[in-house]
Amino acid sequence: MTDNDVVFDVAIVGGGAAGLSAALVLGRQQRHVLLLDSGDPRNAASPAIHMVLTRDGISPDEFFRLGRAELDEFPGVQRRSAVVERIGGQQGAFEVTFAGRTVRAKYVLLATGQHDQLGSLPGLSERWGRGVYHCSYCHGFESLDAKIAVLAVRPMDAMIARYLRDRFSQDVVLCTQGLAVDPVPGVSLIDVPVTRITGAEPALQLQLANGDTLECNRVFYRPDATQSNRLAADLGCESNADWAAVTVDAQHQTSVPGVYAVGDCAMNRAAPVPLGFVAAGMGEGQRAAMWIDQALFAETLSHTG
């Protein structure tokens, strides 16, 4: 029997923390699951994952390896390394196309993440996750007493500098990059644009447009992000334009019946901001999988025998 001959209970698109967690729950409930992963995780550049109980500091590669190994214990879960090209159909009869073939699934769970838009500042992308970090929760503790520079992308990024100053270091500099930013107590402001990043953590240099050099140990920079693909948009899923995230309800259902979304690609429509944490994605995957399983179970209640 091939994939084309069966109808999966759930097709999960994305094999990061959220997708793996959902597949684990559904596998344990003996659901027939197809997990499709492109192999391009958002946190691939980071040397460590933080704030995951019993796994704080684990590398993303090892974390995902362990997760995939656990899934292999459940015969109902099939994994494929593939880029999903298209999803069509409707609840109970979705068609998922990848690698030149199409499979059918009753439900779809999107766990496709986001892509960070790092911009064109020379030297930044090479140090992304290795000297340049996006999240004060994920990487703040490792920045204790460090000399920190914050590169502003938007005026509200001044709050990142203020938070880092409050929690982790007395030596924080905010590079405004030409933005109008209100003064931040205890934080130095540099209005001259940064033109290049050189050096290696913990000895980074920010080259300024006036020829000066700012030395620091770590840089925090929160770029804009986009959906990693057009699958949700092509399905017609409602989204939050401010956060480039698919909006979902408390059960992680999108606006399209039968399509759920979890992890970085999604946010609760009642929430003020999305939470891009690995542990949060794992919890979302669990919750969505439970509700999908309950929907599948409810379908059997109408049958006799």
Summary of the structure (lengths in Angstrom):
residues: 305
radius of gyration: 21.6
end to end distance: 26.7
largest distance: 79.7
contacts: 1006
relative contact order: 0.17
helix: 27%
strand: 32%
